[in-house]
Amino acid sequence: MTGWSDATIWTIIVALGVGTFTIRFSFLGLLGDRDLPDWLLRHLRYTAVAILPALVTPMVLWPNATGGQTDPARLTAAILALAVGYWTKNAIATIATGLAALFALQALGI
């Protein structure tokens, strides 16, 4: 149906499985029982903080819902959420504020 043979599909599945195992084993298997250097631990502390903005920024600046055009409601909600996050240092409050602001601005037709 897709034009790909069963052997090709299974080769891709096995290759992805081996790749996923290798990536996870490199951290869990090789480094799992060792103490990491302080400089690495200091850098890893910021990983979680960087992931959410990296996921949200493209949806704010170039949303598919508007055909890639910047939407004032999304931009305003993001700025408001950024301010609340900076002020409160609370991820739940930041997400809730951004969500509420976006829904409210879209309901107002902005």
KERO-155327 format. One record per residue: y, x, z of N, C-alpha, C in turn; residue number from 1. Coordinates in Angstrom, 1 decimal. Each point is the difference from the previous one (the first is absolute). Example, Ala and Ser with C-alpha at 12.3 -4.5 7.8 and 13.67 -1.06 7.14 Angstrom:
2
<<-5.7 13.2 7.8> <1.2 -0.9 0.0> <1.2 0.9 0.0> 1>
<<1.1 -0.4 -0.7> <1.1 0.9 0.0> <1.1 -0.8 0.8> 2>
END
This chain:
110
<<-1.2 0.8 0.0> <1.2 -0.8 0.0> <1.3 0.9 0.0> 1>
<<0.0 1.1 0.7> <1.1 0.8 0.1> <0.0 1.1 -1.1> 2>
<<-1.1 0.2 -0.6> <-0.1 1.1 -1.0> <-0.5 1.3 0.7> 3>
<<-0.2 0.0 1.2> <-0.5 1.2 0.7> <-1.5 -0.1 0.3> 4>
<<-0.7 1.0 -0.1> <-1.4 0.0 0.2> <-0.3 0.0 1.5> 5>
<<-1.2 -0.5 0.4> <-0.3 0.0 1.4> <0.0 1.5 0.6> 6>
<<-0.5 0.9 -0.8> <0.0 1.4 0.4> <1.4 0.5 0.3> 7>
<<1.0 -0.3 -0.8> <1.3 0.4 0.2> <0.6 -0.6 1.2> 8>
<<-0.2 -1.2 0.3> <0.5 -0.7 1.2> <-0.6 0.6 1.2> 9>
<<-1.3 0.3 0.0> <-0.7 0.6 1.2> <0.5 1.4 0.2> 10>
<<0.2 0.7 -1.1> <0.6 1.4 0.2> <1.3 0.0 0.6> 11>
<<0.9 -1.0 -0.4> <1.3 -0.1 0.6> <-0.1 -0.3 1.5> 12>
<<-0.9 -1.0 0.3> <-0.2 -0.4 1.4> <-0.4 1.2 0.9> 13>
<<-1.0 0.7 -0.5> <-0.6 1.1 0.7> <1.1 1.1 0.2> 14>
<<0.8 0.3 -1.1> <1.0 1.0 0.1> <1.1 -0.3 1.0> 15>
<<0.4 -1.3 0.0> <1.0 -0.5 1.0> <-0.5 0.1 1.4> 16>
<<-1.3 -0.3 0.2> <-0.6 0.1 1.3> <-0.1 1.4 0.5> 17>
<<-0.4 0.9 -0.9> <0.0 1.4 0.4> <1.4 0.6 0.3> 18>
<<1.0 -0.4 -0.8> <1.4 0.4 0.2> <0.5 -0.6 1.4> 19>
<<-0.3 -1.2 0.3> <0.5 -0.6 1.2> <-0.7 0.7 1.2> 20>
<<-1.3 0.2 -0.1> <-0.7 0.7 1.1> <0.6 1.4 0.2> 21>
<<0.2 0.7 -1.1> <0.6 1.4 0.1> <1.3 0.0 0.7> 22>
<<0.9 -0.9 -0.4> <1.3 -0.1 0.7> <-0.1 -0.3 1.5> 23>
<<-0.8 -0.9 0.3> <-0.2 -0.4 1.4> <-0.7 1.1 0.8> 24>
<<-1.0 0.6 -0.6> <-0.7 1.0 0.7> <0.8 1.3 0.3> 25>
<<1.0 0.2 -0.9> <0.8 1.2 0.2> <0.8 -0.1 1.3> 26>
<<0.4 -1.2 0.4> <0.7 -0.2 1.3> <-0.9 -0.2 1.1> 27>
<<-1.0 -1.0 -0.1> <-0.8 -0.4 1.1> <-1.1 1.0 0.2> 28>
<<-0.7 0.5 -1.0> <-1.1 0.9 0.2> <0.4 1.4 0.2> 29>
<<0.9 0.5 -0.7> <0.4 1.5 0.1> <1.0 0.2 1.2> 30>
<<0.9 -1.0 0.2> <1.1 0.2 1.0> <-0.2 -0.8 1.2> 31>
<<-1.0 -0.9 0.0> <-0.1 -1.0 1.1> <-0.1 0.5 1.4> 32>
<<-0.7 1.2 0.1> <-0.2 0.5 1.4> <0.9 1.2 0.3> 33>
<<0.9 0.3 -0.8> <0.9 1.1 0.2> <1.4 -0.5 0.4> 34>
<<0.7 0.9 0.7> <1.4 -0.3 0.4> <0.9 0.4 -1.2> 35>
<<0.8 -0.9 -0.4> <0.9 0.3 -1.1> <1.3 0.7 0.5> 36>
<<0.6 0.8 -0.8> <1.2 0.8 0.4> <1.1 -1.0 0.3> 37>
<<0.9 0.4 0.9> <1.1 -0.8 0.4> <0.9 -0.4 -1.2> 38>
<<0.2 0.9 -0.9> <0.9 -0.3 -1.2> <-0.6 -1.1 -0.8> 39>
<<-1.3 0.0 -0.2> <-0.7 -1.1 -0.7> <0.1 -1.3 0.7> 40>
<<-0.3 0.0 1.3> <0.1 -1.2 0.8> <1.4 -0.6 0.0> 41>
<<1.0 0.9 0.0> <1.4 -0.5 -0.1> <0.3 -0.7 -1.3> 42>
<<-0.5 0.5 -1.1> <0.2 -0.6 -1.3> <-0.8 -1.3 -0.2> 43>
<<-1.2 0.0 0.6> <-0.9 -1.2 -0.1> <0.6 -1.2 0.8> 44>
<<0.8 0.3 0.9> <0.7 -1.1 0.8> <0.8 -0.9 -0.9> 45>
<<0.6 0.5 -1.0> <0.9 -0.7 -0.9> <-0.8 -0.7 -1.1> 46>
<<-1.2 0.1 -0.2> <-0.8 -0.6 -1.1> <0.1 -1.5 0.1> 47>
<<-0.2 -0.6 1.1> <0.0 -1.5 0.1> <1.4 -0.5 -0.2> 48>
<<1.0 0.7 0.4> <1.4 -0.4 -0.2> <0.4 0.0 -1.4> 49>
<<-0.6 0.9 -0.8> <0.4 0.1 -1.4> <-0.8 -0.9 -0.9> 50>
<<-1.1 -0.6 0.4> <-0.8 -0.8 -0.9> <0.6 -1.3 -0.3> 51>
<<0.5 -0.7 1.1> <0.6 -1.4 -0.2> <1.2 0.1 -1.0> 52>
<<1.0 0.9 0.3> <1.1 0.0 -1.0> <-0.4 0.4 -1.4> 53>
<<-1.0 0.9 -0.1> <-0.5 0.3 -1.4> <-0.6 -1.2 -0.7> 54>
<<-0.6 -0.9 0.8> <-0.6 -1.2 -0.7> <1.0 -1.0 -0.3> 55>
<<1.0 -0.1 0.9> <1.0 -1.1 -0.1> <1.1 0.3 -1.0> 56>
<<0.5 1.3 -0.1> <1.1 0.3 -0.8> <-0.1 -0.4 -1.5> 57>
<<-1.1 0.2 -0.7> <-0.1 -0.5 -1.4> <0.2 -1.5 -0.1> 58>
<<-0.6 -0.7 1.0> <0.1 -1.5 0.0> <1.4 -0.5 0.3> 59>
<<0.8 0.9 0.6> <1.4 -0.4 0.3> <0.9 0.3 -1.2> 60>
<<-0.1 1.2 -0.5> <0.9 0.5 -1.1> <-0.4 -0.5 -1.4> 61>
<<-1.3 -0.1 -0.3> <-0.5 -0.4 -1.3> <-1.1 -1.1 0.1> 62>
<<0.3 -1.2 0.6> <-1.0 -1.0 0.2> <-0.5 -0.6 -1.3> 63>
<<-1.3 -0.2 -0.1> <-0.6 -0.7 -1.1> <0.4 -1.4 -0.1> 64>
<<0.4 -0.6 1.1> <0.4 -1.4 0.0> <1.2 -0.3 -0.7> 65>
<<0.9 1.0 -0.1> <1.3 -0.1 -0.8> <0.0 0.7 -1.3> 66>
<<-1.2 0.4 -0.4> <-0.1 0.8 -1.3> <0.5 1.4 0.1> 67>
<<0.0 0.6 1.2> <0.4 1.3 0.2> <1.5 0.2 0.3> 68>
<<0.7 -1.1 0.1> <1.5 0.0 0.4> <0.1 0.0 1.5> 69>
<<1.0 0.7 0.5> <0.2 0.0 1.4> <0.5 -1.3 0.5> 70>
<<-0.6 -0.5 1.0> <0.3 -1.4 0.6> <0.9 0.2 1.2> 71>
<<1.1 -0.7 0.0> <0.9 0.2 1.2> <-0.6 -0.5 1.3> 72>
<<-0.9 -1.1 -0.1> <-0.6 -0.5 1.3> <-1.0 1.1 0.5> 73>
<<-0.8 0.6 -0.8> <-0.9 1.0 0.4> <0.7 1.3 0.6> 74>
<<1.1 0.4 -0.7> <0.7 1.1 0.4> <0.7 -0.2 1.4> 75>
<<0.6 -1.2 0.1> <0.7 -0.4 1.3> <-1.0 0.0 1.1> 76>
<<-1.2 -0.6 -0.2> <-1.0 -0.1 1.0> <-0.5 1.4 0.4> 77>
<<-0.2 0.8 -1.0> <-0.4 1.4 0.3> <1.0 0.8 0.8> 78>
<<1.2 -0.2 -0.3> <1.1 0.7 0.8> <0.0 -0.5 1.4> 79>
<<-0.1 -1.3 0.1> <0.0 -0.6 1.4> <-1.2 0.4 0.8> 80>
<<-1.2 0.1 -0.7> <-1.2 0.5 0.7> <0.2 1.4 0.4> 81>
<<0.6 0.8 -0.9> <0.2 1.4 0.4> <0.9 0.2 1.2> 82>
<<1.1 -0.8 0.0> <0.9 0.0 1.2> <-0.7 -0.4 1.3> 83>
<<-0.8 -1.0 -0.1> <-0.8 -0.5 1.2> <-1.0 1.1 0.4> 84>
<<-0.7 0.6 -0.9> <-0.9 1.0 0.3> <0.6 1.2 0.6> 85>
<<1.2 0.4 -0.5> <0.7 1.1 0.6> <0.5 -0.3 1.4> 86>
<<0.4 -1.2 0.2> <0.6 -0.4 1.3> <-1.1 -0.2 1.0> 87>
<<-1.1 -0.7 -0.3> <-1.0 -0.3 1.0> <-1.1 0.9 0.0> 88>
<<-0.3 0.8 -1.0> <-1.2 0.9 -0.1> <-1.3 -0.8 0.2> 89>
<<0.0 -1.3 -0.5> <-1.1 -0.9 0.2> <-0.5 -0.4 -1.4> 90>
<<-1.2 0.3 -0.4> <-0.5 -0.3 -1.3> <-0.2 -1.5 -0.2> 91>
<<-0.5 -0.7 1.0> <-0.2 -1.4 -0.1> <1.4 -0.8 -0.2> 92>
<<1.0 0.4 0.8> <1.3 -0.6 -0.1> <0.6 0.3 -1.4> 93>
<<-0.2 1.2 -0.5> <0.5 0.4 -1.3> <-0.6 -0.9 -1.1> 94>
<<-1.3 -0.1 0.0> <-0.8 -0.8 -1.0> <0.4 -1.4 0.1> 95>
<<0.1 -0.6 1.2> <0.3 -1.4 0.2> <1.4 -0.3 -0.5> 96>
<<1.0 0.9 0.3> <1.3 -0.2 -0.4> <0.2 0.1 -1.5> 97>
<<-0.7 0.9 -0.7> <0.1 0.1 -1.4> <-0.7 -1.2 -0.7> 98>
<<-1.1 -0.5 0.5> <-0.6 -1.1 -0.5> <0.8 -1.3 0.2> 99>
<<0.6 -0.2 1.2> <0.8 -1.2 0.2> <1.3 0.1 -0.8> 100>
<<0.6 1.2 -0.2> <1.2 0.1 -0.8> <-0.3 -0.3 -1.4> 101>
<<-1.1 0.5 -0.5> <-0.3 -0.2 -1.4> <-0.3 -1.5 -0.3> 102>
<<-0.7 -0.7 0.9> <-0.3 -1.4 -0.2> <1.3 -0.8 0.1> 103>
<<0.8 0.3 1.0> <1.3 -0.7 0.1> <0.9 0.2 -1.1> 104>
<<0.1 1.2 -0.5> <0.9 0.3 -1.2> <-0.5 -0.7 -1.3> 105>
<<-1.3 0.0 -0.1> <-0.6 -0.7 -1.2> <0.2 -1.5 0.1> 106>
<<-0.1 -0.5 1.2> <0.1 -1.5 0.2> <1.5 -0.4 -0.3> 107>
<<0.9 0.9 0.3> <1.4 -0.2 -0.2> <0.4 0.2 -1.5> 108>
<<-0.9 0.5 -0.8> <0.2 0.2 -1.4> <0.8 1.3 -0.3> 109>
<<0.0 0.9 0.9> <0.7 1.3 -0.2> <-0.9 1.0 -0.8> 110>
END
